[in-house]
Amino acid sequence: MKITVFCGPYPVDEHLGGTGLRMWELAQVLAADGADITLVVPRPSTFSWPGITITTFVEDTWPELIASADAVITTDLPDTRLLLHAYHCGALTIVENAPPIEHLHYAELRSAPDPQALYDELADRYRLQLLVADHLLVRSPPERASTLGALVATGRLGWLHHRQSPAMTHLLTLLPVGFNQPSAEHAAAAAPGHPADLVWNGGIWDYCEPSPLWPALALLRDGGHPLSLRLLYPPPPAARDAITTAAREHGLDGLVEIPDAPVTHHQRDGLLLSARAIACTGRDGAETQTCHRLRLRDAFLYRLPVVIDHYGASADLVAQHRIGTVADPSDTAALAAALAAAACDEIPRSGYLAALDAVRGRFTFEASLAGLREFLAAARHAPDIGTRRHKEALADLLTRRPLLADAPTHLL
């Protein structure tokens, strides 16, 4: 089967991360299954892998990459021209599905001349994604639930789907925040870097940031238990002075490492292997409450206990599997105790490590793709695609929003 995977704005090179990394690992697994993969990336890449052809997105060539494919996979909120072309070409369409909640946090949205108009465009591009997808990939049980609700609201869900599979396995695959076996093998062969007790492994700075860690680390130092912290990603220029000043004011010089430049993809292995735990802190909001943060992948891949804020779904995952501690970031003493328990050789940490060992295999891509594999093997469109009801719903959306046939306004 020929599958074209569009990575959108996410590069697949040494600055790989987040969604781009997820697309790369998915492509590797599907190639190992025997698929002929074309990975379409926003800029040239030196990466290579058996069964995967990497090509750069070009306006003149992308239509043929869809027309010649049996199936197309996109990130969430892709260029909607791709979705419409895949629909008209009859290609099976698989999309990563995440509702546009995090975009409300973006500075670019807040500073737009008309933030609501820009968000309305994003929401309609999401509706089109829901309307034309034959199969959807979701990252967590909360996302699966919200996607099923959205499919009801768009008129997609109904008797045809229930008759085919009451559990909707033909329509949805839960591909958790995890890793694949090639990544595990690469990490196992990597040399550890300079040791650090804790790694703050990032996220989108609009709603993820490390400031709660400063007073907690200062409290531990004053109590005679200093822990070192490495930020895995440099702060954005607008935030760098505030972050470095706050760390210095808490007397953390020599304990906190703040990089000047992005860490390359293949440097991450060594830096994470040399750490003892992950600290994952963000701000409260609809996105942190509902998403499984992609950075949790590092916990399972590198066998690292997690200290995480108590804001929603990611915290629920950590607590459910007992792979770390959930702490209120405004409670400095509780956060300091959680950091010490995750990083120090005592009973709590050994329990977290045992829990990670017990669940790690469930977070591999290879173990999670049964639904998608069955869908691709059947090579059938979703049962409602092409029905009069579906055609009318799609026509109504395109009539109301003709700009969906044009290149989107990127908010990334």
Order of alpha helices (4+ residues) and beta strands (2+ residues): beta-alpha-beta-beta-alpha-beta-alpha-beta-alpha-alpha-beta-alpha-alpha-beta-alpha-beta-alpha-beta-alpha-beta-alpha-beta-alpha-alpha-beta-alpha-beta-alpha-alpha-alpha-alpha-alpha
